[in-house]
Amino acid sequence: MTVSRTLRITVAAATVLVLAACGSDNDGGPATEADTPAPDLHSAPAELTWREIAGVSVPTSRVDGPATGTSVNRSGYSQTPQGAVLAAIIGQTALAVADDRTWPEVVNTVTAPGPGRDEFAAARAAVTVSGSVPTDAAPRFVGFEVTDYSSEPLSAAVSVAQTIGSDDQLYAYPVALQWISDDWRIVLPTTEENIDAVELDSLDGYTVLEQNS
């Protein structure tokens, strides 16, 4: 299977399966849930820059991550909605483009344990991926919407908006994440959950990711 085909299945279709209170008087006592500021679900990651992974341009941030790693295997995101957004985009891309040597480590780094991960690993072991994504098949990440952000357990749901190659049609796909071992991990869907991309008419409701000039 070519990397182009894998990326279309994994990123554009978003299955990632290669074939995914209490109040307070604020009187100086211990902080309570009501004292904690609501998470900012709408701001873009701070100090946004872009880097290339196997032909795909992905957003990164000195503030929100990733902080560690090389090549496709990156980790270390801020414990914020912005960190979750970057983990969703970069993690999905890494899963799609990691070659036959690096994909097992990438899976263990960017995904949460569970049946979706198990299905992905079994499917990925049966195919070969190498090379970079051609320009006419590469996604262009243009925006996001944090559709859910919960504290117990800490989890997030992110809708990632993109175009593919020279196609101006907007697509969005959902990514679920959990905070595990001090980092965001993608919760891969199973084939039975049948997660798929949807077409968008506009970026209304989405936060735009500014591209490199």
Backbone as CSV, one residue per row, in Angstrom:
resi,resn,N_x,N_y,N_z,CA_x,CA_y,CA_z,C_x,C_y,C_z
1,MET,0.849,-1.192,0.000,0.000,0.000,0.000,0.881,1.237,0.000
2,THR,0.588,2.193,-0.842,1.390,3.414,-0.903,1.062,4.325,0.247
3,VAL,1.993,5.236,0.556,1.746,6.178,1.637,0.598,7.109,1.296
4,SER,0.428,7.414,0.004,-0.688,8.260,-0.410,-2.014,7.607,-0.066
5,ARG,-2.135,6.332,-0.422,-3.372,5.615,-0.143,-3.611,5.504,1.364
6,THR,-2.548,5.215,2.106,-2.679,5.095,3.556,-3.139,6.398,4.169
7,LEU,-2.591,7.529,3.707,-2.957,8.818,4.266,-4.405,9.138,3.987
8,ARG,-4.876,8.826,2.798,-6.277,9.092,2.482,-7.191,8.302,3.417
9,ILE,-6.821,7.051,3.695,-7.640,6.236,4.580,-7.536,6.735,6.011
10,THR,-6.301,6.990,6.455,-6.079,7.291,7.862,-6.443,8.698,8.237
11,VAL,-6.057,9.708,7.436,-6.292,11.088,7.800,-7.601,11.612,7.232
12,ALA,-7.807,11.492,5.933,-9.001,12.055,5.327,-10.253,11.342,5.808
13,ALA,-10.235,10.031,5.853,-11.400,9.278,6.316,-11.460,9.193,7.820
14,ALA,-10.319,9.352,8.466,-10.225,9.441,9.927,-10.626,8.181,10.653
15,THR,-10.523,7.022,10.046,-10.711,5.789,10.792,-9.413,5.368,11.447
16,VAL,-8.297,5.788,10.901,-6.972,5.471,11.402,-6.814,3.964,11.538
17,LEU,-7.329,3.190,10.578,-7.204,1.747,10.615,-6.547,1.210,9.365
18,VAL,-5.913,2.054,8.544,-5.160,1.688,7.353,-5.995,0.923,6.367
19,LEU,-6.992,0.395,6.404,-7.743,-0.385,5.400,-8.397,0.281,4.200
20,ALA,-7.784,6.115,13.516,-8.749,6.207,13.877,-8.875,7.002,14.817
21,ALA,-19.999,20.185,40.465,-19.094,21.310,40.818,-19.522,22.005,42.031
22,CYS,-18.479,22.372,42.444,-18.924,23.013,43.697,-18.509,24.466,43.705
23,GLY,-19.262,25.332,44.543,-19.002,26.764,44.574,-17.963,27.133,45.607
24,SER,-17.607,28.438,45.646,-16.623,28.934,46.598,-16.855,30.409,46.814
25,ASP,-16.552,30.864,48.048,-16.616,32.290,48.353,-15.313,32.983,48.026
26,ASN,-14.297,32.205,47.577,-12.993,32.770,47.218,-12.429,33.584,48.382
27,ASP,-12.459,32.973,49.591,-12.037,33.668,50.795,-10.604,33.347,51.196
28,GLY,-9.831,32.849,50.273,-8.447,32.528,50.571,-8.255,31.088,50.978
29,GLY,-9.318,30.311,51.053,-9.211,28.907,51.386,-8.732,28.101,50.194
30,PRO,-8.756,26.777,50.308,-8.301,25.918,49.215,-9.105,26.157,47.941
31,ALA,-8.424,26.087,46.828,-9.089,26.296,45.537,-10.094,25.188,45.289
32,THR,-11.198,25.546,44.692,-12.212,24.571,44.336,-12.401,24.597,42.832
33,GLU,-13.253,23.696,42.353,-13.502,23.610,40.913,-14.008,24.928,40.360
34,ALA,-14.806,25.670,41.170,-15.359,26.935,40.697,-14.273,27.989,40.527
35,ASP,-13.118,27.831,41.243,-12.028,28.788,41.112,-11.212,28.568,39.847
36,THR,-11.299,27.380,39.273,-10.489,27.032,38.119,-11.076,27.661,36.858
37,PRO,-10.292,28.438,36.135,-10.816,29.058,34.910,-11.291,28.011,33.913
38,ALA,-12.343,28.339,33.199,-12.821,27.437,32.167,-11.763,27.295,31.077
39,PRO,-11.590,26.121,30.520,-10.587,25.949,29.468,-10.939,26.763,28.231
40,ASP,-9.918,27.290,27.584,-10.085,28.068,26.352,-10.177,27.095,25.183
41,LEU,-11.367,26.933,24.660,-11.578,25.964,23.583,-11.423,26.558,22.198
42,HIS,-11.191,27.867,22.108,-11.263,28.522,20.805,-9.949,29.115,20.299
43,SER,-9.007,29.408,21.180,-7.746,30.003,20.722,-6.878,28.974,20.012
44,ALA,-6.158,29.432,19.001,-5.200,28.580,18.320,-3.994,28.345,19.216
45,PRO,-3.230,27.297,18.989,-1.996,27.099,19.745,-1.092,28.317,19.648
46,ALA,-0.390,28.619,20.729,0.462,29.808,20.782,1.721,29.622,19.944
47,GLU,2.202,30.738,19.385,3.452,30.756,18.616,3.473,29.641,17.573
48,LEU,2.436,29.618,16.765,2.252,28.546,15.789,3.294,28.600,14.683
49,THR,3.921,27.486,14.432,4.824,27.314,13.301,4.481,25.993,12.617
50,TRP,5.057,25.777,11.451,4.745,24.573,10.685,6.025,23.813,10.345
51,ARG,5.928,22.486,10.384,7.043,21.642,9.978,6.496,20.521,9.109
52,GLU,7.382,19.897,8.366,6.955,18.862,7.430,7.256,17.470,7.966
53,ILE,6.277,16.594,7.859,6.454,15.186,8.171,6.111,14.381,6.931
54,ALA,7.128,13.832,6.287,6.932,12.972,5.112,6.027,13.613,4.071
55,GLY,6.245,14.890,3.804,5.482,15.580,2.777,4.217,16.239,3.267
56,VAL,3.900,16.116,4.551,2.694,16.713,5.116,3.093,17.830,6.068
57,SER,2.558,19.035,5.878,2.851,20.170,6.739,1.920,20.141,7.946
58,VAL,2.508,20.141,9.151,1.712,20.062,10.376,2.024,21.245,11.287
59,PRO,1.046,21.712,12.068,1.270,22.830,12.988,1.986,22.371,14.250
60,THR,2.897,23.199,14.741,3.591,22.931,15.994,3.655,24.221,16.801
61,SER,4.047,24.104,18.068,4.079,25.270,18.945,5.134,25.085,20.025
62,ARG,5.936,26.118,20.259,6.913,26.055,21.345,6.222,25.982,22.698
63,VAL,4.995,26.486,22.763,4.242,26.515,24.013,3.424,25.244,24.209
64,ASP,2.732,24.810,23.181,1.766,23.719,23.298,2.249,22.381,22.768
65,GLY,3.414,22.331,22.125,3.999,21.069,21.721,3.999,20.835,20.215
66,PRO,4.641,19.712,19.861,5.287,18.716,20.712,6.654,19.182,21.211
67,ALA,7.067,18.672,22.364,8.304,19.125,22.989,9.470,18.183,22.744
68,THR,9.196,16.935,22.461,10.264,15.964,22.314,10.035,15.087,21.100
69,GLY,11.088,14.354,20.730,10.999,13.411,19.635,11.614,13.934,18.353
70,THR,11.780,13.037,17.423,12.340,13.368,16.121,11.524,12.685,15.032
71,SER,11.677,13.151,13.816,11.011,12.560,12.664,9.507,12.457,12.913
72,VAL,8.919,11.280,12.705,7.471,11.149,12.831,7.014,10.949,14.269
73,ASN,7.914,10.534,15.147,7.500,10.170,16.503,7.709,11.324,17.471
74,ARG,6.679,12.152,17.624,6.759,13.354,18.445,5.778,13.249,19.608
75,SER,6.145,13.836,20.744,5.298,13.785,21.930,5.589,14.997,22.795
76,GLY,4.864,15.111,23.915,5.064,16.212,24.839,4.205,17.410,24.514
77,TYR,2.893,17.317,24.840,1.945,18.385,24.531,1.439,19.020,25.827
78,SER,1.035,20.271,25.741,0.514,20.958,26.910,-0.816,20.348,27.333
79,GLN,-1.080,20.405,28.635,-2.317,19.855,29.181,-3.445,20.867,29.015
80,THR,-3.757,21.177,27.764,-4.728,22.190,27.384,-5.473,21.734,26.142
81,PRO,-6.590,22.392,25.806,-7.250,22.073,24.537,-6.311,22.271,23.349
82,GLN,-5.448,23.287,23.401,-4.530,23.542,22.297,-3.534,22.387,22.138
83,GLY,-3.061,21.861,23.254,-2.185,20.702,23.184,-2.888,19.503,22.581
84,ALA,-4.171,19.335,22.921,-4.941,18.227,22.358,-5.105,18.373,20.853
85,VAL,-5.329,19.596,20.398,-5.474,19.841,18.960,-4.210,19.422,18.216
86,LEU,-3.057,19.850,18.715,-1.803,19.505,18.050,-1.532,18.009,18.108
87,ALA,-1.835,17.386,19.239,-1.648,15.944,19.348,-2.532,15.190,18.370
88,ALA,-3.744,15.691,18.170,-4.659,15.046,17.231,-4.121,15.116,15.805
89,ILE,-3.692,16.292,15.389,-3.228,16.462,14.014,-1.915,15.741,13.771
90,ILE,-0.936,15.967,14.635,0.381,15.377,14.423,0.340,13.865,14.632
91,GLY,-0.408,13.422,15.637,-0.501,11.993,15.876,-1.158,11.246,14.735
92,GLN,-2.251,11.776,14.199,-2.915,11.138,13.058,-1.979,11.081,11.852
93,THR,-1.273,12.174,11.613,-0.348,12.198,10.484,0.754,11.171,10.664
94,ALA,1.320,11.117,11.860,2.389,10.156,12.128,1.925,8.723,11.923
95,LEU,0.717,8.409,12.354,0.204,7.064,12.157,0.074,6.717,10.684
96,ALA,-0.244,7.710,9.881,-0.442,7.467,8.457,0.862,7.294,7.703
97,VAL,1.903,8.020,8.091,3.126,8.050,7.275,4.284,7.267,7.869
98,ALA,4.193,6.799,9.114,5.301,6.047,9.711,5.625,4.820,8.872
99,ASP,6.909,4.602,8.616,7.294,3.485,7.758,7.281,2.170,8.539
100,ASP,7.659,1.103,7.852,7.550,-0.222,8.440,8.464,-0.408,9.649
101,ARG,9.524,0.366,9.753,10.441,0.238,10.885,9.959,1.011,12.105
102,THR,9.364,2.181,11.874,9.057,3.075,12.992,7.626,2.984,13.514
103,TRP,6.702,2.382,12.764,5.303,2.469,13.173,4.991,1.836,14.532
104,PRO,5.633,0.708,14.936,5.279,0.179,16.269,5.566,1.171,17.395
105,GLU,6.706,1.868,17.329,7.032,2.854,18.353,6.077,4.039,18.296
106,VAL,5.717,4.456,17.090,4.779,5.565,16.937,3.431,5.216,17.548
107,VAL,2.924,4.038,17.276,1.640,3.608,17.834,1.670,3.647,19.357
108,ASN,2.736,3.139,19.955,2.836,3.114,21.416,2.972,4.508,22.016
109,THR,3.498,5.457,21.242,3.712,6.807,21.739,2.465,7.670,21.633
110,VAL,1.747,7.591,20.522,0.682,8.568,20.252,-0.724,8.056,20.498
111,THR,-0.907,6.774,20.767,-2.261,6.245,20.938,-2.473,5.651,22.326
112,ALA,-3.745,5.603,22.735,-4.126,5.011,24.012,-4.364,3.519,23.837
113,PRO,-4.031,2.718,24.845,-4.333,1.291,24.764,-5.829,1.062,24.609
114,GLY,-6.178,0.024,23.863,-7.584,-0.296,23.678,-7.814,-1.085,22.418
115,PRO,-9.063,-1.467,22.154,-9.355,-2.297,20.978,-9.059,-1.601,19.663
116,GLY,-9.212,-0.266,19.613,-8.888,0.443,18.380,-7.417,0.345,18.049
117,ARG,-6.568,0.511,19.068,-5.127,0.363,18.839,-4.798,-1.058,18.379
118,ASP,-5.421,-2.050,19.012,-5.149,-3.437,18.640,-5.527,-3.706,17.190
119,GLU,-6.670,-3.189,16.770,-7.087,-3.382,15.378,-6.129,-2.688,14.420
120,PHE,-5.737,-1.469,14.779,-4.810,-0.737,13.922,-3.516,-1.500,13.761
121,ALA,-2.935,-1.994,14.855,-1.663,-2.695,14.796,-1.757,-3.939,13.917
122,ALA,-2.852,-4.677,14.055,-3.011,-5.875,13.235,-3.120,-5.531,11.758
123,ALA,-3.856,-4.472,11.447,-4.013,-4.068,10.052,-2.725,-3.492,9.500
124,ARG,-2.032,-2.684,10.299,-0.799,-2.044,9.831,0.290,-3.060,9.550
125,ALA,0.344,-4.122,10.314,1.375,-5.138,10.118,1.239,-5.857,8.779
126,ALA,0.069,-5.768,8.173,-0.184,-6.489,6.928,0.127,-5.672,5.683
127,VAL,0.557,-4.413,5.825,0.826,-3.563,4.669,2.224,-2.965,4.763
128,THR,2.669,-2.380,3.661,3.958,-1.701,3.611,3.758,-0.234,3.287
129,VAL,4.398,0.632,4.055,4.320,2.069,3.837,5.732,2.620,3.777
130,SER,6.001,3.447,2.784,7.315,4.081,2.680,7.198,5.331,1.828
131,GLY,8.203,6.201,1.933,8.250,7.393,1.101,7.445,8.536,1.654
132,SER,7.401,9.621,0.897,6.683,10.829,1.276,5.347,10.914,0.550
133,VAL,4.459,11.718,1.089,3.141,11.890,0.496,3.234,12.866,-0.671
134,PRO,2.762,12.508,-1.863,2.774,13.437,-2.990,1.957,14.687,-2.683
135,THR,2.355,15.790,-3.283,1.676,17.062,-3.026,0.192,16.992,-3.335
136,ASP,-0.162,16.277,-4.397,-1.570,16.234,-4.793,-2.420,15.327,-3.908
137,ALA,-1.781,14.662,-2.929,-2.525,13.803,-2.016,-2.396,14.242,-0.565
138,ALA,-1.554,15.239,-0.311,-1.294,15.645,1.071,-2.420,16.504,1.622
139,PRO,-2.799,16.285,2.872,-3.814,17.140,3.497,-3.225,18.492,3.859
140,ARG,-4.074,19.501,3.911,-3.702,20.838,4.378,-4.626,21.160,5.540
141,PHE,-4.071,21.206,6.730,-4.869,21.409,7.930,-5.195,22.893,8.083
142,VAL,-6.467,23.223,8.120,-6.880,24.627,8.048,-7.629,25.115,9.286
143,GLY,-8.126,24.232,10.128,-8.868,24.695,11.291,-9.243,23.560,12.223
144,PHE,-9.822,23.921,13.364,-10.247,22.903,14.327,-11.419,23.414,15.158
145,GLU,-12.146,22.499,15.738,-13.170,22.801,16.728,-13.035,21.780,17.858
146,VAL,-12.863,22.267,19.084,-12.848,21.374,20.236,-14.302,21.140,20.638
147,THR,-14.814,19.979,20.333,-16.230,19.693,20.537,-16.535,19.172,21.935
148,ASP,-15.512,18.729,22.664,-15.715,18.275,24.040,-14.392,18.361,24.787
149,TYR,-14.481,18.738,26.070,-13.288,18.791,26.919,-13.736,18.518,28.340
150,SER,-13.363,17.358,28.865,-13.843,16.909,30.167,-12.671,16.655,31.100
151,SER,-12.899,16.855,32.404,-11.791,16.786,33.351,-11.644,15.451,34.060
152,GLU,-12.692,14.655,34.160,-12.571,13.406,34.904,-13.194,12.245,34.134
153,PRO,-12.343,11.425,33.493,-10.910,11.645,33.302,-10.680,12.736,32.270
154,LEU,-9.478,13.294,32.250,-9.170,14.356,31.302,-9.194,13.795,29.884
155,SER,-10.101,14.346,29.088,-10.256,13.862,27.717,-10.710,15.004,26.833
156,ALA,-10.576,14.816,25.542,-10.957,15.846,24.577,-11.457,15.200,23.299
157,ALA,-12.296,15.950,22.598,-12.720,15.552,21.261,-12.480,16.739,20.345
158,VAL,-11.797,16.494,19.239,-11.406,17.557,18.329,-11.873,17.219,16.923
159,SER,-12.520,18.194,16.273,-12.863,18.055,14.862,-11.822,18.820,14.061
160,VAL,-11.095,18.126,13.215,-10.005,18.717,12.442,-10.472,18.981,11.014
161,ALA,-10.359,20.251,10.578,-10.775,20.625,9.221,-9.563,20.657,8.304
162,GLN,-9.738,20.182,7.081,-8.638,20.104,6.137,-9.146,20.093,4.700
163,THR,-8.231,20.358,3.800,-8.447,20.092,2.387,-7.429,19.038,1.970
164,ILE,-7.641,18.429,0.810,-6.718,17.406,0.312,-6.143,17.859,-1.018
165,GLY,-4.800,17.951,-1.082,-4.153,18.332,-2.326,-4.661,19.653,-2.859
166,SER,-4.987,19.681,-4.130,-5.472,20.905,-4.770,-6.986,21.070,-4.660
167,ASP,-7.654,20.105,-4.032,-9.110,20.167,-3.871,-9.459,21.215,-2.823
168,ASP,-10.343,22.154,-3.154,-10.749,23.195,-2.215,-11.871,22.753,-1.286
169,GLN,-12.400,21.548,-1.501,-13.471,21.075,-0.640,-12.956,20.870,0.782
170,LEU,-13.718,21.361,1.753,-13.357,21.197,3.159,-13.904,19.884,3.702
171,TYR,-13.072,19.222,4.466,-13.489,18.010,5.154,-13.163,18.151,6.636
172,ALA,-13.911,17.457,7.478,-13.612,17.435,8.905,-13.710,15.997,9.399
173,TYR,-12.834,15.641,10.316,-12.907,14.321,10.912,-12.699,14.438,12.415
174,PRO,-13.352,13.591,13.196,-13.260,13.672,14.655,-12.099,12.844,15.199
175,VAL,-11.458,13.374,16.218,-10.393,12.654,16.912,-10.677,12.701,18.410
176,ALA,-10.699,11.559,19.051,-10.876,11.472,20.501,-9.514,11.299,21.158
177,LEU,-9.313,11.972,22.285,-8.035,11.882,22.990,-8.245,11.733,24.490
178,GLN,-7.270,11.110,25.149,-7.241,11.020,26.605,-5.859,11.444,27.100
179,TRP,-5.839,12.024,28.318,-4.568,12.392,28.944,-4.058,11.186,29.728
180,ILE,-2.995,10.570,29.238,-2.455,9.351,29.823,-0.945,9.500,29.970
181,SER,-0.417,9.195,31.135,1.030,9.250,31.382,1.598,10.600,30.986
182,ASP,0.915,11.671,31.421,1.383,13.042,31.224,1.462,13.469,29.767
183,ASP,0.587,12.955,28.929,0.536,13.406,27.541,-0.812,13.048,26.930
184,TRP,-1.142,13.732,25.829,-2.352,13.408,25.092,-2.119,12.180,24.224
185,ARG,-3.069,11.246,24.271,-3.021,10.048,23.440,-4.319,9.946,22.634
186,ILE,-4.189,9.598,21.372,-5.357,9.411,20.510,-6.038,8.087,20.851
187,VAL,-7.358,8.151,20.998,-8.143,6.938,21.208,-8.635,6.482,19.838
188,LEU,-8.014,5.462,19.301,-8.367,5.015,17.956,-9.727,4.329,17.950
189,PRO,-10.543,4.630,16.951,-11.841,3.949,16.842,-11.666,2.543,16.302
190,THR,-12.625,1.699,16.550,-12.643,0.376,15.941,-13.396,0.444,14.613
191,THR,-13.246,-0.570,13.813,-13.973,-0.608,12.535,-15.476,-0.620,12.784
192,GLU,-15.913,-1.219,13.866,-17.339,-1.285,14.169,-17.921,0.091,14.450
193,GLU,-17.093,1.003,14.986,-17.573,2.352,15.273,-17.757,3.169,14.002
194,ASN,-17.084,2.805,12.925,-17.323,3.373,11.595,-17.216,4.897,11.587
195,ILE,-16.110,5.425,12.142,-15.869,6.862,12.136,-15.452,7.292,10.738
196,ASP,-16.007,8.390,10.250,-15.682,8.823,8.890,-15.611,10.343,8.824
197,ALA,-14.990,10.838,7.759,-14.916,12.271,7.522,-16.241,12.779,6.966
198,VAL,-16.491,14.083,7.173,-17.681,14.715,6.619,-17.271,15.959,5.857
199,GLU,-18.075,16.345,4.860,-17.796,17.566,4.115,-18.336,18.775,4.869
200,LEU,-17.598,19.890,4.770,-18.011,21.148,5.373,-18.298,22.172,4.287
201,ASP,-19.280,23.028,4.531,-19.552,24.123,3.608,-18.670,25.326,3.880
202,SER,-18.215,25.474,5.119,-17.385,26.613,5.508,-16.673,26.283,6.808
203,LEU,-15.844,27.211,7.270,-15.160,27.057,8.542,-15.893,27.775,9.677
204,ASP,-17.162,28.081,9.488,-17.952,28.698,10.551,-17.922,27.801,11.788
205,GLY,-17.569,28.381,12.925,-17.491,27.626,14.159,-16.138,27.012,14.424
206,TYR,-15.267,27.074,13.432,-13.919,26.515,13.568,-12.899,27.622,13.820
207,THR,-11.869,27.300,14.548,-10.735,28.203,14.717,-9.761,27.963,13.581
208,VAL,-9.391,29.015,12.886,-8.524,28.891,11.713,-7.067,28.697,12.173
209,LEU,-6.375,27.795,11.520,-4.945,27.598,11.727,-4.207,28.380,10.647
210,GLU,-3.537,29.447,11.044,-2.836,30.283,10.080,-1.658,29.530,9.477
211,GLN,-1.582,29.552,8.148,-0.519,28.842,7.441,0.740,29.724,7.361
212,ASN,1.870,29.080,7.034,3.089,29.832,6.789,2.886,30.786,5.619
213,SER,3.469,31.981,5.722,3.326,32.945,4.634,4.269,32.585,3.505
